[in-house]
Amino acid sequence: MILRGFIDESYDQKIFVLSALVAIGTEWRWLSRDWTACIDRRNKLLLSQDRNPITRFHAAECNSQDNEYEGWSREEQIEFMAELIKVLGKSELYSIGWALDLEDFNSVFPEVRAANSKSDFLASIYGIMTKFLAFRLAPPFVAANPSVRITLVHDRCDYDGVIADAFRKAIEDPGFEEAGCYTSITSAASVDVIPLQMADLLAHENFKETKRRHESGKKELPKQRTSLKVLIKQGNIGGGVEYIQLNALRSLAGHLAKTKKRPTVTRSA
């Protein structure tokens, strides 16, 4: 069985969330067709109103109604999101996300933030989160089907090299029994690779939900955001967001201390 997973992230100064959508490879063709048709219908409507069309779905811009979505009403934004969620409901998808509290990370690895610029600090976060994804995504699929193969694609960003290097180190880890299920990880632009837009929708919703939990001081809330609740209910989507607990970070620090491989500290010039 061949699976393809699409990865995107969403973060602010306090929370970093990395999310993945996974499905059988052939499913993405039909999902991409219907997703594109949904955007085409919306653009046809916009053009009939002498308004600018959009080039792609971008969750943050759609939610805040800026850039290509400037001038959209809240009702239009909600309606469009509902249409896209309905598209995701046509296929069985597996979603998973990992949320990292950056204050927790800083308390365990204070030297990383102290010695790095903002860009280098984010590079350390991208690297660690990529390793978490590689280690945690594979086991359930391999347990269900030992011959499974997984190809990953992430949204192109300034940290493509960091992601590739972290992924390589993860699959070369001698203790990673499921490493052989991965075939590759590559980067691409979401305007060209439609499933990355779907991963963007999931990443945005996972981030918003995690931020609600963080601000409430609770790891779980009795009610989900309406859009996320509808997404999960509508879309046959399994999985969820895993909060990386402080004790997990401390265990990681202990492991890295033994191997003398603390997160990279790159001093800015």
C-alpha positions as CSV (number, residue, x, y, z in Angstrom):
1,M,0.0,0.0,0.0
2,I,1.3,3.4,-1.0
3,L,0.3,6.4,1.2
4,R,1.0,10.1,0.6
5,G,1.1,12.5,3.5
6,F,1.0,16.3,3.1
7,I,2.4,18.5,5.9
8,D,1.9,22.1,6.9
9,E,2.6,24.2,10.1
10,S,1.0,27.1,11.9
11,Y,2.5,29.0,14.8
12,D,2.9,32.3,16.7
13,Q,5.3,33.4,19.4
14,K,3.9,30.9,21.9
15,I,2.6,27.8,20.0
16,F,4.0,25.8,17.1
17,V,1.7,23.2,15.5
18,L,2.8,20.7,12.8
19,S,0.0,18.8,11.0
20,A,-0.2,16.1,8.4
21,L,-3.0,14.7,6.2
22,V,-2.5,11.1,5.0
23,A,-4.4,9.0,2.5
24,I,-3.9,6.3,-0.1
25,G,-2.0,7.9,-3.0
26,T,-4.8,7.5,-5.6
27,E,-7.3,9.3,-3.4
28,W,-5.5,12.6,-3.7
29,R,-6.3,12.8,-7.4
30,W,-10.1,12.9,-6.9
31,L,-9.8,15.1,-3.9
32,S,-7.6,17.6,-5.8
33,R,-10.1,17.6,-8.7
34,D,-13.1,18.4,-6.5
35,W,-11.1,21.0,-4.5
36,T,-10.0,22.8,-7.7
37,A,-13.6,22.7,-9.0
38,C,-14.8,24.3,-5.7
39,I,-12.2,27.1,-6.1
40,D,-13.2,27.5,-9.8
41,R,-16.9,27.9,-8.9
42,R,-15.9,30.6,-6.3
43,N,-13.8,32.4,-8.8
44,K,-16.6,32.4,-11.4
45,L,-18.8,34.0,-8.8
46,L,-16.2,36.6,-7.9
47,L,-15.6,37.5,-11.5
48,S,-19.4,37.9,-12.1
49,Q,-19.3,40.5,-9.3
50,D,-16.3,42.3,-10.9
51,R,-14.1,41.1,-8.0
52,N,-10.6,39.6,-8.1
53,P,-10.3,35.8,-8.2
54,I,-8.1,33.8,-5.8
55,T,-5.2,31.7,-6.9
56,R,-5.5,29.2,-4.1
57,F,-6.9,28.5,-0.7
58,H,-4.9,30.0,2.1
59,A,-6.4,29.4,5.5
60,A,-4.9,32.4,7.4
61,E,-5.7,34.9,4.7
62,C,-9.2,33.5,4.2
63,N,-9.8,33.6,8.0
64,S,-8.6,37.2,8.3
65,Q,-10.0,38.3,5.0
66,D,-6.9,39.9,3.7
67,N,-4.6,39.8,0.7
68,E,-6.5,37.8,-2.0
69,Y,-9.5,37.6,0.3
70,E,-9.7,41.3,1.0
71,G,-13.2,42.6,0.8
72,W,-14.8,39.2,1.6
73,S,-17.6,39.2,4.1
74,R,-17.5,36.8,7.1
75,E,-20.5,35.0,5.6
76,E,-18.6,34.4,2.3
77,Q,-15.6,33.1,4.2
78,I,-17.7,30.7,6.3
79,E,-19.6,29.5,3.2
80,F,-16.4,28.9,1.3
81,M,-14.8,27.0,4.2
82,A,-17.9,24.8,4.4
83,E,-17.7,24.0,0.8
84,L,-14.0,22.9,1.1
85,I,-14.7,20.9,4.2
86,K,-17.5,19.1,2.3
87,V,-14.9,18.1,-0.4
88,L,-12.7,16.6,2.4
89,G,-15.7,14.6,3.5
90,K,-15.7,12.6,0.2
91,S,-12.6,10.6,1.2
92,E,-11.2,8.8,4.2
93,L,-8.3,10.8,5.6
94,Y,-6.0,10.4,8.6
95,S,-5.0,13.5,10.3
96,I,-2.5,14.1,13.0
97,G,-0.8,17.1,14.6
98,W,1.8,17.9,17.2
99,A,1.6,21.0,19.3
100,L,4.7,22.4,21.0
101,D,4.5,25.1,23.7
102,L,7.5,27.3,22.9
103,E,7.9,28.4,26.5
104,D,8.2,24.7,27.6
105,F,10.8,24.2,24.9
106,N,12.7,27.2,26.0
107,S,12.6,26.0,29.7
108,V,14.2,22.7,28.7
109,F,16.6,24.0,26.0
110,P,17.3,27.6,27.1
111,E,20.6,27.7,25.3
112,V,18.8,27.4,21.9
113,R,16.9,30.7,22.2
114,A,19.7,32.5,24.0
115,A,22.3,31.8,21.4
116,N,20.2,32.0,18.2
117,S,18.5,34.6,16.2
118,K,14.7,34.3,15.7
119,S,15.3,32.6,12.4
120,D,17.8,30.1,13.9
121,F,15.5,29.4,16.8
122,L,12.7,28.6,14.4
123,A,15.1,26.3,12.5
124,S,15.6,24.3,15.7
125,I,11.8,24.0,16.2
126,Y,11.3,22.9,12.6
127,G,14.0,20.3,13.0
128,I,12.6,18.8,16.3
129,M,9.0,18.8,15.1
130,T,10.0,17.1,11.8
131,K,11.6,14.3,13.9
132,F,8.5,14.0,16.0
133,L,6.5,13.6,12.9
134,A,8.7,11.0,11.4
135,F,8.9,8.9,14.6
136,R,5.2,9.1,15.5
137,L,3.5,9.0,12.1
138,A,4.8,5.7,10.9
139,P,4.2,3.1,13.7
140,P,0.4,2.8,13.4
141,F,0.5,2.4,9.6
142,V,3.3,-0.2,9.8
143,A,1.4,-2.1,12.5
144,A,-1.6,-2.3,10.3
145,N,0.3,-3.2,7.1
146,P,4.1,-4.0,7.4
147,S,4.6,-3.4,3.7
148,V,3.2,0.1,3.7
149,R,5.2,2.8,2.0
150,I,4.8,6.5,2.9
151,T,5.8,9.5,0.8
152,L,5.7,13.0,2.5
153,V,5.4,16.4,0.9
154,H,5.6,19.6,3.0
155,D,4.8,23.2,2.0
156,R,7.8,25.0,0.7
157,C,9.3,27.4,3.2
158,D,12.6,29.0,4.4
159,Y,13.5,25.8,6.3
160,D,13.3,23.2,3.6
161,G,17.0,22.2,4.2
162,V,16.4,21.9,8.0
163,I,13.3,19.7,7.4
164,A,15.2,17.5,4.9
165,D,18.2,17.1,7.3
166,A,16.0,16.3,10.3
167,F,14.0,13.7,8.3
168,R,17.2,12.1,7.1
169,K,18.6,11.9,10.7
170,A,15.3,10.4,11.9
171,I,15.3,7.6,9.4
172,E,19.0,6.9,9.9
173,D,18.4,6.4,13.7
174,P,19.2,2.8,14.4
175,G,16.5,2.6,17.0
176,F,13.7,3.6,14.6
177,E,12.3,0.3,13.6
178,E,9.7,1.7,11.2
179,A,12.1,3.9,9.3
180,G,12.0,1.7,6.2
181,C,8.4,2.6,5.4
182,Y,9.4,6.1,4.3
183,T,10.3,6.6,0.7
184,S,11.0,10.4,0.7
185,I,10.2,13.9,1.9
186,T,10.0,16.7,-0.6
187,S,8.9,20.4,-0.6
188,A,6.4,21.9,-3.1
189,A,4.3,25.1,-3.5
190,S,0.7,24.8,-2.5
191,V,-0.5,26.7,-5.5
192,D,0.8,23.7,-7.6
193,V,0.2,20.8,-5.2
194,I,-3.5,21.0,-4.2
195,P,-3.4,18.6,-1.2
196,L,-1.0,21.1,0.5
197,Q,-3.9,23.5,0.6
198,M,-6.0,20.9,2.4
199,A,-3.1,20.4,4.9
200,D,-3.0,24.2,5.3
201,L,-6.7,24.1,6.3
202,L,-6.1,21.4,8.8
203,A,-3.0,23.1,10.2
204,H,-4.8,26.3,10.7
205,E,-7.7,24.7,12.5
206,N,-5.4,22.6,14.7
207,F,-3.5,25.7,15.6
208,K,-6.6,27.7,16.5
209,E,-7.9,24.9,18.6
210,T,-4.6,24.4,20.4
211,K,-4.3,28.1,21.0
212,R,-7.7,28.1,22.7
213,R,-6.5,25.3,25.0
214,H,-3.3,27.2,25.7
215,E,-5.0,30.4,26.6
216,S,-7.5,28.6,28.8
217,G,-4.8,26.9,30.7
218,K,-6.2,23.5,29.9
219,K,-5.0,20.8,27.6
220,E,-8.5,19.9,26.6
221,L,-11.7,21.9,26.2
222,P,-15.3,20.7,26.5
223,K,-16.2,22.2,23.1
224,Q,-14.2,22.4,19.8
225,R,-14.2,25.3,17.4
226,T,-17.2,24.9,15.2
227,S,-15.2,24.7,12.0
228,L,-12.9,22.0,13.4
229,K,-15.8,20.0,14.8
230,V,-17.5,20.1,11.4
231,L,-14.3,19.2,9.6
232,I,-13.8,16.1,11.7
233,K,-17.5,15.0,11.6
234,Q,-17.9,15.8,7.9
235,G,-14.7,14.3,6.7
236,N,-14.3,10.8,8.0
237,I,-11.1,12.2,9.4
238,G,-9.3,10.2,12.1
239,G,-6.6,11.4,14.4
240,G,-6.1,14.6,16.3
241,V,-3.6,16.9,17.9
242,E,-1.0,15.5,20.3
243,Y,0.3,18.0,22.8
244,I,4.1,17.4,23.4
245,Q,4.2,17.4,27.2
246,L,7.0,18.9,29.2
247,N,8.1,15.5,30.5
248,A,8.5,14.4,26.9
249,L,10.8,17.3,26.2
250,R,12.8,16.5,29.3
251,S,13.2,12.9,28.2
252,L,14.4,14.2,24.9
253,A,16.9,16.4,26.5
254,G,18.1,13.5,28.6
255,H,18.5,11.3,25.5
256,L,20.3,14.1,23.6
257,A,22.6,14.8,26.5
258,K,23.7,11.2,26.6
259,T,24.5,11.2,22.9
260,K,25.8,14.8,23.1
261,K,23.4,15.9,20.4
262,R,21.6,18.9,21.9
263,P,19.4,20.9,19.4
264,T,21.6,22.9,17.1
265,V,22.9,26.2,18.4
266,T,24.0,28.5,15.5
267,R,25.4,31.8,16.7
268,S,24.4,34.6,14.5
269,A,27.1,36.9,13.1
